Amino acid sequence: MDMCMLDITDIDATEGDEVIVFPDLAKAANDIGTIPYELLTGISSRVKRVYYYE
């Protein structure tokens, strides 16, 4: 089973709120020593994706 847990201790959030996991994808990738493409493709295909187009 795929799971993800985010610590929102100091954030005012309730069930159903929108969550942005990687607000700065390049920084997140750099922090773990990889590239943005590898970070995103490492997320299982079973995780639902929602795409927004502007």
N, CA, C and O of each residue as an XYZ file, in Angstrom:
216
protein
N       0.842     -1.166      0.000
C       0.000      0.000      0.000
C       0.894      1.237      0.000
O       1.905      1.286      0.701
N       0.511      2.229     -0.789
C       1.246      3.494     -0.828
C       0.677      4.423      0.228
O      -0.539      4.549      0.378
N       1.568      5.065      0.952
C       1.132      6.016      1.973
C       2.049      7.221      1.950
O       3.202      7.142      1.525
N       1.520      8.321      2.410
C       2.307      9.540      2.540
C       1.842     10.248      3.801
O       0.640     10.378      4.033
N       2.772     10.703      4.610
C       2.418     11.422      5.824
C       3.164     12.752      5.823
O       4.378     12.799      5.623
N       2.430     13.815      6.046
C       3.017     15.150      6.100
C       2.772     15.738      7.477
O       1.667     15.633      8.011
N       3.781     16.349      8.049
C       3.648     16.979      9.364
C       3.103     18.393      9.181
O       3.786     19.264      8.642
N       1.878     18.612      9.628
C       1.239     19.939      9.523
C       0.944     20.497     10.916
O      -0.047     21.200     11.113
N       1.794     20.186     11.861
C       1.596     20.574     13.246
C       1.248     22.050     13.419
O       0.301     22.374     14.135
N       1.981     22.933     12.790
C       1.781     24.374     12.988
C       0.990     25.027     11.848
O       1.053     26.242     11.660
N       0.253     24.220     11.097
C      -0.514     24.743      9.965
C      -2.001     24.587     10.245
O      -2.453     23.519     10.658
N      -2.758     25.655     10.019
C      -4.198     25.614     10.225
C      -4.845     24.968      9.000
O      -5.120     25.644      8.009
N      -5.087     23.659      9.072
C      -5.655     22.923      7.947
C      -6.710     21.955      8.457
O      -6.654     21.478      9.590
N      -7.672     21.680      7.588
C      -8.714     20.712      7.920
C      -8.842     19.715      6.785
O      -8.321     19.934      5.692
N      -9.534     18.627      7.047
C      -9.743     17.596      6.046
C     -10.411     18.192      4.803
O     -11.383     18.940      4.907
N      -9.881     17.853      3.644
C     -10.418     18.358      2.389
C      -9.687     19.568      1.844
O      -9.940     19.974      0.710
N      -8.777     20.164      2.628
C      -8.008     21.315      2.150
C      -7.013     20.872      1.078
O      -6.518     19.746      1.101
N      -6.731     21.770      0.144
C      -5.742     21.503     -0.895
C      -4.351     21.499     -0.273
O      -4.045     22.315      0.596
N      -3.516     20.574     -0.728
C      -2.150     20.460     -0.228
C      -1.188     20.493     -1.407
O      -1.366     19.763     -2.381
N      -0.187     21.326     -1.317
C       0.873     21.362     -2.319
C       2.107     20.764     -1.656
O       2.696     21.367     -0.759
N       2.489     19.582     -2.103
C       3.574     18.841     -1.456
C       4.946     19.403     -1.835
O       5.837     19.482     -0.990
N       5.116     19.788     -3.088
C       6.392     20.323     -3.549
C       6.194     21.744     -4.076
O       6.097     21.929     -5.290
N       6.130     22.753     -3.205
C       5.947     24.125     -3.699
C       7.136     24.593     -4.541
O       6.967     25.411     -5.445
N       8.315     24.091     -4.256
C       9.507     24.404     -5.047
C      10.179     23.073     -5.383
O      11.018     22.577     -4.631
N       9.798     22.514     -6.510
C      10.267     21.187     -6.905
C      11.783     21.124     -7.042
O      12.399     20.139     -6.636
N      12.383     22.152     -7.603
C      13.838     22.171     -7.789
C      14.560     22.137     -6.444
O      15.558     21.431     -6.298
N      14.073     22.884     -5.470
C      14.693     22.894     -4.142
C      14.528     21.546     -3.454
O      15.467     21.039     -2.840
N      13.327     20.962     -3.555
C      13.083     19.654     -2.939
C      14.010     18.600     -3.535
O      14.571     17.783     -2.804
N      14.172     18.611     -4.839
C      15.060     17.655     -5.495
C      16.507     17.871     -5.068
O      17.230     16.915     -4.789
N      16.917     19.117     -5.020
C      18.286     19.433     -4.603
C      18.537     18.995     -3.157
O      19.622     18.511     -2.834
N      17.537     19.165     -2.290
C      17.688     18.794     -0.880
C      17.946     17.296     -0.696
O      18.628     16.897      0.248
N      17.406     16.471     -1.589
C      17.625     15.020     -1.458
C      18.665     14.501     -2.446
O      18.877     13.294     -2.561
N      19.313     15.426     -3.162
C      20.421     15.048     -4.039
C      20.005     14.397     -5.344
O      20.663     13.462     -5.800
N      18.931     14.868     -5.954
C      18.493     14.317     -7.229
C      18.005     15.442     -8.136
O      18.227     16.618     -7.848
N      17.346     15.080     -9.224
C      16.798     16.065    -10.148
C      15.275     16.020    -10.059
O      14.717     15.003     -9.648
N      14.587     17.109    -10.439
C      13.129     17.138    -10.331
C      12.430     15.982    -11.045
O      11.466     15.428    -10.515
N      12.899     15.609    -12.238
C      12.277     14.515    -12.981
C      12.302     13.224    -12.169
O      11.293     12.527    -12.074
N      13.451     12.909    -11.587
C      13.588     11.675    -10.811
C      12.713     11.715     -9.559
O      12.160     10.690     -9.162
N      12.583     12.863     -8.947
C      11.739     13.005     -7.768
C      10.283     12.684     -8.110
O       9.624     11.935     -7.389
N       9.789     13.244     -9.196
C       8.389     13.021     -9.583
C       8.136     11.606    -10.083
O       7.090     11.032     -9.781
N       9.064     11.028    -10.838
C       8.844      9.679    -11.362
C       9.004      8.623    -10.279
O       8.611      7.473    -10.475
N       9.572      8.995     -9.149
C       9.701      8.055     -8.041
C       8.399      7.862     -7.272
O       8.313      6.990     -6.408
N       7.400      8.658     -7.575
C       6.091      8.523     -6.933
C       5.317      7.460     -7.690
O       5.181      7.543     -8.911
N       4.815      6.470     -6.986
C       4.127      5.338     -7.599
C       2.996      5.779     -8.522
O       2.343      6.791     -8.271
N       2.770      5.021     -9.583
C       1.699      5.332    -10.534
C       0.318      5.146     -9.915
O      -0.677      5.588    -10.488
N       0.244      4.508     -8.770
C      -1.047      4.325     -8.094
C      -1.503      5.588     -7.374
O      -2.661      5.684     -6.967
N      -0.611      6.550     -7.214
C      -0.972      7.811     -6.571
C      -1.724      8.667     -7.587
O      -1.251      8.893     -8.700
N      -2.903      9.137     -7.184
C      -3.751      9.925     -8.079
C      -3.069     11.235     -8.457
O      -2.497     11.923     -7.611
N      -3.143     11.562     -9.737
C      -2.609     12.825    -10.224
C      -3.753     13.729    -10.654
O      -4.712     13.282    -11.283
N      -3.641     14.991    -10.312
C      -4.606     15.985    -10.742
C      -3.823     17.076    -11.450
O      -2.914     17.668    -10.869
N      -4.172     17.345    -12.703
C      -3.465     18.330    -13.505
C      -4.295     19.584    -13.681
O      -5.492     19.502    -13.956
N      -3.689     20.720    -13.530
C      -4.341     22.013    -13.728
C      -3.629     22.737    -14.863
O      -2.401     22.828    -14.880
N      -4.388     23.239    -15.785
C      -3.821     23.990    -16.913
C      -4.281     25.421    -16.829
O      -5.451     25.683    -16.553
N      -3.386     26.344    -17.062
C      -3.732     27.772    -17.032
C      -3.789     28.316    -18.432
O      -4.064     29.500    -18.624
